[in-house]
Amino acid sequence: MNLWLAIGLTVVGCYAVKLAGLLVPTGVLERPLVRRLAALLPVALLAALTAQQAFADGRALVLDARAAGLAAAAVALLLRAPFLLVVAAAVLVTAGVRALGG
């Protein structure tokens, strides 16, 4: 029963957030600060998620093969490589470091 209660509360919460977004006046959405935040917030959240996934293991910070793969992806991005090549470089470097025992 607790699981269904949690699911129900999540559904109601998601609907309330969506409804709140629809009820915001257009004048608020057209402000330069709001537009700038709306443009930068997804990038900041994605960067934080990437850092957490690459450098965290539970509650500890670690440097392992994932960090090497992220570094390879960053280099590929700096060289203006296509997206699939960036992903392939990250995968190959991560696999290589893990194969070497890292």
C-alpha positions as CSV (number, residue, x, y, z in Angstrom):
1,M,0.0,0.0,0.0
2,N,2.9,2.4,0.7
3,L,4.2,1.9,-2.8
4,W,0.9,2.9,-4.3
5,L,0.7,5.9,-2.0
6,A,4.1,7.0,-3.2
7,I,3.2,6.6,-6.8
8,G,0.0,8.5,-6.3
9,L,1.8,11.4,-4.5
10,T,4.4,11.5,-7.3
11,V,1.6,11.7,-10.0
12,V,-0.1,14.5,-8.1
13,G,3.2,16.3,-7.6
14,C,4.2,16.0,-11.3
15,Y,0.8,17.3,-12.4
16,A,1.0,20.2,-9.9
17,V,4.4,21.2,-11.2
18,K,3.3,21.0,-14.8
19,L,0.1,23.1,-14.0
20,A,2.2,25.7,-12.1
21,G,4.4,26.0,-15.2
22,L,1.4,26.6,-17.4
23,L,-0.1,29.2,-15.0
24,V,3.0,31.4,-15.1
25,P,2.1,34.7,-16.8
26,T,3.8,35.3,-20.1
27,G,5.2,38.6,-18.9
28,V,7.3,36.7,-16.4
29,L,8.6,34.3,-19.0
30,E,9.7,37.2,-21.3
31,R,12.0,38.8,-18.8
32,P,15.7,38.6,-19.8
33,L,16.8,37.0,-16.5
34,V,14.2,34.3,-16.8
35,R,15.1,33.6,-20.4
36,R,18.8,33.4,-19.5
37,L,18.2,31.1,-16.6
38,A,16.0,28.9,-18.8
39,A,18.8,28.7,-21.4
40,L,21.6,27.9,-18.9
41,L,19.8,25.7,-16.3
42,P,19.7,22.5,-18.4
43,V,23.4,22.9,-19.3
44,A,24.3,23.3,-15.6
45,L,22.2,20.3,-14.6
46,L,23.7,18.1,-17.3
47,A,27.2,19.2,-16.3
48,A,26.5,18.4,-12.6
49,L,25.1,15.0,-13.5
50,T,28.1,14.2,-15.7
51,A,30.5,15.2,-12.9
52,Q,28.6,13.1,-10.4
53,Q,28.5,10.1,-12.6
54,A,32.2,10.4,-13.6
55,F,33.8,11.2,-10.3
56,A,31.6,9.7,-7.6
57,D,31.2,6.2,-6.2
58,G,28.6,6.3,-3.6
59,R,29.8,8.9,-1.1
60,A,33.5,9.0,-2.2
61,L,35.2,10.8,-5.0
62,V,37.2,8.5,-7.3
63,L,39.5,8.9,-10.3
64,D,39.1,5.8,-12.5
65,A,38.5,4.8,-16.1
66,R,35.4,6.9,-16.3
67,A,37.5,10.1,-15.7
68,A,39.9,9.0,-18.5
69,G,36.9,8.5,-20.8
70,L,35.5,11.9,-19.9
71,A,38.9,13.5,-20.6
72,A,39.0,11.8,-24.0
73,A,35.5,13.1,-24.8
74,A,36.6,16.6,-23.8
75,V,39.6,16.4,-26.1
76,A,37.4,15.2,-29.0
77,L,35.0,18.0,-28.4
78,L,37.9,20.5,-28.4
79,L,38.9,19.1,-31.8
80,R,35.3,19.6,-33.0
81,A,34.7,16.0,-33.6
82,P,31.2,14.8,-34.5
83,F,29.1,13.6,-31.6
84,L,29.3,9.9,-32.4
85,L,33.1,10.1,-32.6
86,V,33.1,11.9,-29.2
87,V,31.1,9.0,-27.7
88,A,33.2,6.4,-29.4
89,A,36.4,8.0,-28.1
90,A,35.1,8.0,-24.6
91,V,34.0,4.4,-24.8
92,L,37.2,3.2,-26.3
93,V,39.4,5.0,-23.8
94,T,37.3,3.9,-20.8
95,A,37.4,0.3,-22.0
96,G,41.1,0.5,-22.7
97,V,41.9,1.8,-19.2
98,R,39.7,-0.8,-17.6
99,A,41.4,-3.5,-19.7
100,L,44.8,-2.3,-18.5
101,G,43.6,-2.7,-14.9
102,G,42.5,0.8,-14.1
